[in-house]
Each structure stands twice: as C-alpha cells, then as structure tokens.
Amino acid sequence: MISEFSYSEYKNILKAFDGRWTMFHEVSDRPFVLMRHDVEFSVHRAYTLGKFEAENSVKSTYNFQVCCETYNIESNINSEKVIELRKNGHEIGLHFYAGHIENQDVNELIINLHKQKDILERAIGIEISTFSFHRPKQWMLEIREDMIGGMLNQYGNSFFEYSNDPQKIKYLADSRHSWDYGYPQDFTDWRRLQILTHPDEWSINGLNEKDNFLEIKAELTQTISDAFLAESPRNFSKYEGKI
C-alpha cells in the first residue's frame, strides 16, 4: 500500500489497533502494540501529532535528541511543547546518539547515555527513564537487555525481535517516508508489534517525500529567520531575500 502520510491515514492506523495500545513500561506476557516516535527534525510536528493522538485517546512515546543539528531541545518554545506532550499523557524518552562510540565499548555507551539523559532532563524538567538508539550500529542492537545503564532500552528483547524473520514481535517503521518492513494494517493479526513513526514524515493533508522535506526545510528556515528578527539589534527584515 502506498502511504500518503496524512493525519487521516494516521487515524486509520490508530483505529486498526484500538484497545491494544501499550506503553513500554506496561509490557508483559500479554499481547501488545507499542507506538514509538523518534523526532529527527521538528519538535513542532511531534507536538502536533501528540495532540492528534491525545484527541483519539492514544498514548505513546516520544523520543527527543540532545545532539541534533535541526532543533534545540533547550529552547523555551521547544521545551514547552515537550512538556505539553507529557501533560497529554505521552511518555518522553531520549533519542540517543551513539554513532561516535567505537569498539563495542559498552561502558562508554553507558557514560554517553547518562550524559545525554541528564541534558534532556535539565532542559524539560521531566525524569527520563527510556531511550531509543539513533541510527544504531549492529553491536548496539545485539545488546538484548531490556535495561541498559538503568534505562529502558526500546530495542530490548521484550519489545524488539532482532531478526530478519521475526516470529514473536513484528517491527514496523516509516523511515525515509516508506514502510519498508510492511504496512501496519497488514499485521493486525500479530499478537505483539512495535511501530516506529517519525512525526517529521506526517502532515495534515499528506505530502510526498520531496515536498515533505521541502516543507520541513521551509519551517526550519522560518524558525531561524524569526530568531534573527528577535535577536538582531538592527532591522534584519530589510535584508531578507537578499542574503
């Protein structure tokens, strides 16, 4: 099925698993469907999707980066939106950047995990107890423990089956504007699923990959422009369109 990445389509996904949505800390031997969001580009889109989920009585997990080139989680605007997500019943987690860690050094991984956790907690004033890896290396996924460094690992054995042919837990993701592991409604008969979506991919009316990323670029450019206008001691607006 070709995905249009609109909110109406997203609502159909929510309805397909109605009554089965589970938070990571609630997972047991019973059937579950987990919804996880890794936020790569836009806190605003995460905030908007979170409101939409709350309006449809769904709670999920939103993971935010602290090592990110496209948003500053410590800005007042962004931190307030994350806090509002929490007020809407969603769990806030860390989208953990660990790509720089070499040689399967688990101790270094845990040091960096705690460092980024502390930054996120200070930024938003919310205790963080769970994380997802950002672009994990193979050896990181081969750590099958549910807990790493005292934090819940969303790729842990109870939530994610590390296999090219999973038999117990189906993993679905909308990475790169495509459902490469299958479309959610095709797997409603599975007892256990983890669904990863990126709020950056979704919009009110839906956009193709190219137009969506051009729209995200425009949104981020506007944010930078607004910051210049707010901080510049001169009339920056007269230079817009010229630099």
Secondary structure per residue as TSV (DSSP state, phi and psi in degrees):
chain	resnum	aa	ss	phi	psi
A	1	M	-	360.0	135.3
A	2	I	-	-83.4	125.3
A	3	S	-	-88.7	136.7
A	4	E	-	-96.2	-10.3
A	5	F	-	56.0	40.9
A	6	S	B	-101.9	163.8
A	7	Y	H	-68.2	-29.5
A	8	S	H	-66.4	-39.0
A	9	E	H	-66.5	-40.7
A	10	Y	H	-61.9	-38.3
A	11	K	H	-62.3	-36.9
A	12	N	H	-64.8	-35.7
A	13	I	H	-65.1	-44.6
A	14	L	H	-59.5	-43.1
A	15	K	H	-66.0	-33.9
A	16	A	H	-62.1	-25.6
A	17	F	T	-118.9	26.9
A	18	D	T	-56.1	132.4
A	19	G	T	84.9	-4.8
A	20	R	-	-111.8	-5.6
A	21	W	E	-65.1	133.5
A	22	T	E	-134.5	143.1
A	23	M	-	-85.0	155.5
A	24	F	G	-57.6	-41.4
A	25	H	G	-74.3	-6.6
A	26	E	G	-97.3	-4.2
A	27	V	-	-63.6	134.0
A	28	S	-	-140.0	-159.8
A	29	D	S	-73.8	-10.4
A	30	R	S	-78.4	165.0
A	31	P	-	-60.0	150.5
A	32	F	E	-153.3	156.7
A	33	V	E	-131.5	119.4
A	34	L	E	-101.1	136.9
A	35	M	E	-116.4	120.8
A	36	R	E	-123.6	142.1
A	37	H	E	-124.6	121.6
A	38	D	E	-100.9	120.8
A	39	V	E	-96.7	111.2
A	40	E	S	-98.5	-36.2
A	41	F	S	-125.3	-37.0
A	42	S	-	-136.1	111.5
A	43	V	H	-66.6	-35.3
A	44	H	H	-61.6	-42.9
A	45	R	H	-66.8	-35.4
A	46	A	H	-64.0	-44.1
A	47	Y	H	-60.0	-43.0
A	48	T	H	-66.8	-43.7
A	49	L	H	-65.6	-37.6
A	50	G	H	-63.3	-38.9
A	51	K	H	-63.4	-41.5
A	52	F	H	-62.5	-42.9
A	53	E	H	-62.0	-45.6
A	54	A	H	-60.3	-38.8
A	55	E	H	-64.6	-22.9
A	56	N	T	-105.5	20.6
A	57	S	T	59.6	39.1
A	58	V	-	-121.2	133.8
A	59	K	-	-111.7	142.4
A	60	S	-	-147.2	-170.7
A	61	T	E	-118.2	126.9
A	62	Y	E	-111.9	121.8
A	63	N	E	-107.1	125.9
A	64	F	E	-116.3	146.3
A	65	Q	-	-88.2	154.2
A	66	V	S	-113.6	-13.2
A	67	C	S	-109.1	80.7
A	68	C	-	-139.8	137.5
A	69	E	S	-90.3	-10.3
A	70	T	S	-111.5	-14.2
A	71	Y	-	-149.3	151.1
A	72	N	-	-108.0	107.7
A	73	I	T	-67.2	-17.5
A	74	E	T	-89.6	-4.5
A	75	S	S	-66.8	148.7
A	76	N	H	-59.0	-43.1
A	77	I	H	-61.6	-46.4
A	78	N	H	-69.9	-44.1
A	79	S	H	-64.0	-36.3
A	80	E	H	-64.5	-37.2
A	81	K	H	-68.7	-36.8
A	82	V	H	-66.9	-42.1
A	83	I	H	-61.1	-39.2
A	84	E	H	-65.6	-37.0
A	85	L	H	-57.7	-44.1
A	86	R	H	-63.3	-39.3
A	87	K	H	-64.1	-27.2
A	88	N	T	-81.5	5.5
A	89	G	T	98.1	-0.2
A	90	H	-	-83.3	151.9
A	91	E	E	-89.6	143.1
A	92	I	E	-108.1	127.4
A	93	G	E	-126.7	175.6
A	94	L	E	-97.9	130.3
A	95	H	E	-93.1	97.1
A	96	F	E	-83.1	117.2
A	97	Y	E	-85.1	120.0
A	98	A	-	-137.1	17.6
A	99	G	T	-65.1	-18.6
A	100	H	T	-87.8	-6.5
A	101	I	-	-85.3	125.1
A	102	E	-	-109.5	172.2
A	103	N	T	60.7	29.0
A	104	Q	T	50.7	44.9
A	105	D	-	-89.4	94.3
A	106	V	H	-67.1	-36.9
A	107	N	H	-62.5	-42.9
A	108	E	H	-65.7	-36.7
A	109	L	H	-60.3	-45.7
A	110	I	H	-67.0	-37.9
A	111	I	H	-59.9	-45.9
A	112	N	H	-68.9	-35.8
A	113	L	H	-60.4	-47.1
A	114	H	H	-66.6	-38.1
A	115	K	H	-61.6	-47.7
A	116	Q	H	-70.5	-35.5
A	117	K	H	-58.3	-46.3
A	118	D	H	-63.0	-40.2
A	119	I	H	-62.2	-46.0
A	120	L	H	-64.8	-42.5
A	121	E	H	-62.1	-42.0
A	122	R	H	-66.5	-34.7
A	123	A	H	-68.1	-38.5
A	124	I	H	-115.8	-7.9
A	125	G	-	68.0	29.4
A	126	I	-	-127.2	134.9
A	127	E	-	-67.3	132.8
A	128	I	-	-110.3	124.4
A	129	S	-	-126.9	5.4
A	130	T	E	-143.5	156.3
A	131	F	E	-152.3	158.1
A	132	S	E	-123.8	147.0
A	133	F	E	-73.2	144.5
A	134	H	E	-97.9	114.8
A	135	R	S	48.2	62.6
A	136	P	-	-68.1	147.4
A	137	K	-	-78.1	161.9
A	138	Q	H	-57.4	-42.1
A	139	W	H	-65.0	-26.1
A	140	M	H	-70.9	-41.1
A	141	L	H	-68.8	-23.4
A	142	E	T	-77.4	-7.9
A	143	I	-	-79.0	105.5
A	144	R	-	-94.5	4.2
A	145	E	-	-69.2	144.0
A	146	D	S	-70.7	-26.3
A	147	M	E	-121.5	132.5
A	148	I	E	-129.8	124.0
A	149	G	T	57.5	32.0
A	150	G	T	80.0	6.6
A	151	M	E	-117.2	147.1
A	152	L	E	-71.7	125.4
A	153	N	E	-93.9	110.9
A	154	Q	T	-67.3	-10.8
A	155	Y	T	-98.8	11.2
A	156	G	S	-65.7	166.2
A	157	N	T	-60.9	-29.9
A	158	S	T	-78.5	-12.6
A	159	F	T	-121.4	-17.5
A	160	F	-	-148.1	127.2
A	161	E	-	-97.7	113.7
A	162	Y	-	-82.1	87.0
A	163	S	S	-161.0	146.9
A	164	N	S	-74.9	-14.5
A	165	D	S	-136.0	70.3
A	166	P	-	-62.9	142.7
A	167	Q	S	-113.3	-20.9
A	168	K	S	-117.8	-38.5
A	169	I	-	-127.0	116.8
A	170	K	E	-87.4	133.3
A	171	Y	E	-112.1	128.7
A	172	L	E	-127.4	144.1
A	173	A	E	-150.7	146.4
A	174	D	-	-101.0	26.6
A	175	S	G	-57.5	141.7
A	176	R	G	57.4	33.7
A	177	H	G	62.4	34.5
A	178	S	S	-153.9	141.4
A	179	W	-	-91.2	77.3
A	180	D	T	-69.9	-21.8
A	181	Y	T	-101.0	8.0
A	182	G	-	118.2	158.2
A	183	Y	-	-93.6	136.2
A	184	P	G	-50.3	-47.8
A	185	Q	G	-63.4	-14.9
A	186	D	G	-82.0	-2.3
A	187	F	G	-129.6	28.1
A	188	T	T	-68.0	-16.3
A	189	D	T	-84.3	-8.2
A	190	W	-	-73.2	141.4
A	191	R	S	-76.3	-28.7
A	192	R	E	-138.1	127.4
A	193	L	E	-140.9	149.8
A	194	Q	E	-123.0	125.4
A	195	I	E	-112.9	123.3
A	196	L	E	-104.6	124.3
A	197	T	E	-124.0	154.4
A	198	H	-	-109.4	113.6
A	199	P	G	-53.7	-26.7
A	200	D	G	-61.7	-24.7
A	201	E	G	-80.6	-16.6
A	202	W	-	-108.7	144.2
A	203	S	B	-145.7	169.3
A	204	I	S	-54.6	-53.3
A	205	N	S	-101.1	-7.8
A	206	G	-	85.5	140.2
A	207	L	-	-140.6	152.2
A	208	N	-	-72.3	172.2
A	209	E	H	-58.0	-48.1
A	210	K	H	-62.5	-50.4
A	211	D	H	-66.6	-33.8
A	212	N	H	-64.0	-45.8
A	213	F	H	-72.6	-29.4
A	214	L	H	-65.4	-37.0
A	215	E	H	-67.6	-42.2
A	216	I	H	-62.0	-43.2
A	217	K	H	-58.8	-42.8
A	218	A	H	-64.1	-40.8
A	219	E	H	-62.8	-44.3
A	220	L	H	-69.2	-37.2
A	221	T	H	-62.6	-40.2
A	222	Q	H	-64.3	-37.7
A	223	T	H	-61.9	-44.1
A	224	I	H	-64.8	-43.4
A	225	S	H	-60.3	-43.1
A	226	D	H	-62.3	-37.3
A	227	A	H	-65.8	-41.4
A	228	F	H	-60.5	-45.0
A	229	L	H	-63.1	-36.1
A	230	A	H	-76.0	-32.1
A	231	E	H	-101.1	-24.3
A	232	S	-	-71.1	134.2
A	233	P	S	-76.1	-11.1
A	234	R	S	-107.5	174.5
A	235	N	-	-81.4	84.7
A	236	F	G	-63.6	-28.2
A	237	S	G	-58.6	-27.6
A	238	K	G	-70.5	-15.8
A	239	Y	G	-95.2	-11.0
A	240	E	T	-59.6	137.2
A	241	G	T	85.7	-5.4
A	242	K	T	-115.3	-14.2
A	243	I	-	-128.5	360.0
